[in-house]
Amino acid sequence: MDSYGPVTGDGVPLGAREWPARRVPVDGVELLVRDVPDAAPDLPPALFVHGLGGSSLNWTALGLLLNDTIRGVAPDLPGFGRTPLAGVTGISEQAAVLVALLEHEFDQPVHVFGNSMGGAASVALAAQRPDLVKSLTLISPALPHPRVSASALWFTVLATPRLGPAVMERTRRLPFDQRFQASLSMVFGDPRSLAPEVRAAYEQELHRRDTDPWSQEATVSGARSILRSSLARPRRSLWADAAKVDCPVLLIYGGRDKLVDARIRTKAQRTFPNARLLYLPQSGHVAQMEHPDEVARAFRQLIESNPSLD
């Protein structure tokens, strides 16, 4: 198995096998929620949380690789994927939706996987409701970074009133192929190495996102939330939340990540009281899509090294 396309037992590429979906009413909105297929009902529960502009489809391969270890659900958060926008789509609002979803779905703590902004929301969730979280696996979490980067400036532009929506609208008018190639370059460490089914699914999702009337507003709202979190006072920051998280934490960073500077990994590992680190030099912002085998292996090792997680 490698990043070029792991397959199921029947030879179907993992990245091409879509999970079954259903609608779950939560906090005034009907979330689209996907269930990991073929997972035994007595396995420990898990939650997969996508990032800004992502969807539940970001977890397709990883969830299937782990379906002998966990039974998981992956929601499309409000304003993303196939869930309509419902109010503000900030980090704290996402954490509140996740709390409601977990209380609706499970009667025990869960293994939480979060990517990017979804990782930030997962940290807030674990800090506020430790009773709901058994472990945290954070892939390029959007924690505040002291260095000003190109991505930080981009989020600042998107968060600026009038300017952000104008930039989004102008970008949307560009030829689709140009936007698609730019997105591939921004999100993945090496787009050329992507399995064909992963690339095709990503392209299809970007096409579909163009038809969502709420897509622009949700993205701008999310960018504003990320910017606000980076400006929060230390005692109210996500780093303060991270220091409160007592459960085992797996941190995963990519050396080619253009959105989250992987150099922050040292601070992250120091801040979480019980954390281990996986650094993938060739990966970009979504290691669970580029290197699902490595991520799955690291999660299994986390479970094996923590008897309390059995």
N, C-alpha and C positions, 0 to 999 in steps of 0.2 A: 504493500500500500504506500502511496506517496501523493504529493500534491497534484499529480497529473490525472487523478481520477480513480479513487477507490470505488469498488463495486459491491453490490449485495451478493448474497449467495446464488441468486438466479442470474447474475451477470449484468444487472441494471446499474448504471452509474449512480452513486449515492446522490450526487448533485442534481440528478434529473428526476428523482422520486419524490413527488410532492406529498406532504403529510395531509391526512384528512382534516378538514376544517369544519368549524361550527361557530355559532354566534352565542355569546355570553353577555347578558345585560349586567353592566358594572358601572356604578356612579353616573347614571343617566346616559350612557352610551352603550351600544351593542358592539363589543369587541369581537373581531374575528380571532378565533383561537385555534391553533393547530395542535394536534396530539401526535407524539412520536409513535409511529406505527410498530406493531408487533412487539410491544413491551408488556411483560407480564404485570398484571394488576397488583401483585404483592411487592413489586420493586419500590425502592425509595422514590418519592416524587421530586421533580425538578422543574425549574422555570427558566426559560430562555428569553432574554430581553435585548432587542435590537437597538441600534443607534439612530442618530439623526438622519432622516432620509432613507432609513432601512426598512426592513419588514421581517416578519416571522420566517420568510424564505432564506434569510441569512444563516439559519441554523440547520438547514436540511441535512447536509452530510454529517455534521457532528452528532446530531441527535440520533441518526440511524446507526452510527458507529457505537453509540453508548446504550442502545436499546436493550442490551442484556444486563445493564447495570442500573439504569434509572428509567422511570416512566415520566416523560416530560411533556410540558405544554409550552407553546410559544405564541404570545399574542402579537397582533398588529396594534401598536399603541395608537391612541386617538390622533388622527391627522396623518397617519402613515399606513402603508400597505392598503388593506381593504377595510379599514375602520375610519369612519368619517370624523372630522374634527369636532371636538366638543370643548369649547372654551380654550384656555391657555394650555400650551403643551410644554411647560417647563419641567425642570428636574423634579421639583417638589410635587407638582401635580402628577407626574408619571409615577413617583413613589407611592402616592396615595391610591392611584388606580391599581398598582401592583398589590398593595395591601388588600384592597377589596377583592381582587381576583384570587389571591391566595386563600383568603377566608372563605370564598365561594367554592373553591375547587378542592381544598385539602384540609385534613384535620390533624396535620403534623408538620413539623419544620421541613423545609425543602432545600435542595441544592440549587443555588441561584447562579446562572451564567449571565453576564452582562457585557456588552460591547459598546465602547465609545460613550455617547450620552446615556445609553442604557446601562453602562457600567457605573456612571455617576448616580443614576437613579437607584441602582442596586445597592450602592454604598449607603445612600440615604435611607433606603428601606431597612438594611441590616442594622444601622445605628438606631433607628426609631423603633423598630420592632424585631429585636433579636430573637424573640420567641418563634418567629416565622422562618428563620434562616438557619440552615444546618451547615452550609459552607458557601463560600463565594468564589467563583471563578471569573476574574475580570480581565477582559481582552482589550488592551489599549483604552482603559477607562479615561473619560474626559475629566480628570482632576486638574485643578488650577496649576499652571506652570509659571515659574518666575521669569522665564525668558520670553521675549516678544518674538513670535514666529510669523511666517507668512500666513499660516492657518489662523492664528490669533487675530491678525489684521483683517482677514477675510470675514471672520465671525463679527468683528467690530463693524465692518461695513454693512453686513446683513442686519445687524441689530440696530443700526441707525435709522430713526424715523424718516420716512420718505425715500431716503437713499437705498435702504435695503430692499424694499419692494420694487423700486425702479431697476436696481441691478438684477434682481431675480427675473423681472419681466424681460429685460434686454437679453439676458442669458437664454431665456426660454425661446427667443426668436431665432437663435442661431440654428444652423442645420443640425439635425439630430445626430448624424455621424460625428460631427465635430464635438458636440457635447458628450457623446458616448465615449469617445476616445479620451477626452479630458477627464471624465469621471473614472475610467479604468486606471489612468495614470495616477490619479489622486488617491484612489482607494487601495489598489493592489501593489505589492512590492515589485512583481514582475508579471504584467498582464500577459506576456507571451507564453508563460508557463501554465496558464489557467486551463483546466480541463474544458473541452468544448461545451459540455452541457452546463458548466458553471457560467461560462461567458454568455451562452445563449439565454440562460435564465435571467442573468443580470440585465442583458439588453432588453428582454421582454418586459421586465419589471420597470425599467426606465421609460419604455414606451407607454406602459399602462399608467405610470405616474403622471405623464403629461395630460391625461384626461381627468385627473382629480381636481375638482374646483377648489379644494382646500389645501393643495400641496404647497403653494407659495406661502400662504399664511402660517401653516404649520412649521415650515422650515425657518421662516423669519422669527417666529415665536420661540422656537427651540434655540436658535442662535443667540437671541437676547438672554435666555436663561443661562446658557453657558457663559456668556460674558458677565452676567451678574454674579455668577458663582465664582468667577475669577477675581472679582472685586470685593467679595465679602470679607468682613473682618475675620481675623484668625479664629476667634472663638466660635464663629458661626459658619466657618468654611467647611467644605467637604473633607479637608484634611482633619479637622476636628472630629467629624463623623467617623473618618477612617480609624482614628485612634481609639474609638469606642467599640470597634468591631472585634469581638472576642473569638468568633468562630474561625476555623481554618480558612485561609485565603490562598488562592492560586492566582498569581499575577503573571500575565502573558503580554510581552511587548515585542514588536517587530522592528528590526534594524532599518527597514526601508519605509517606515511609517511616516507619511508626510503630514498627517493631521495631529498626531500625538508624539511629541519628542520622546523617544525611548530612553533618553538620559535621565528622565524623571523616575525611572524604575528603582534606582537606589533609594531615593527618598520614600517611595511607596513601600518598599520592602521594610524600611526602618519604621515607618509610621504604623502600619497594621501590626498589632501585637503578635499575630500568629500567621506569618505569611511565608510562602516559598515562591520562587521566581523561575519562569521559563522565558528565556530570551531567544528569539528566532531571527537571526541576522538577515535572512532573505525574505522575511515576511513583511507585508504592509500593515494596513489598518484593520484588516479582518482576517486574522490568522485562522479563525474557525472555518473560513471558506478556502483559504489558500493552503493551509497545512492542517487539515482536520485530524489526521492520524496522530501528529505530534501533540495536538491539544488533548485528544482523547486519552492518549497514553499518560500525559501529565496528570489528568484528572484521576485516572485509575490509581496512579501512584499516590496522589493526595489521599484517596480513600484508604489505600492499603497502609499508609503510614500513620493514620489517625483512627485507632480502634473505635473511637466514639462515633464515627461516621457510618459504621456498618449497620 
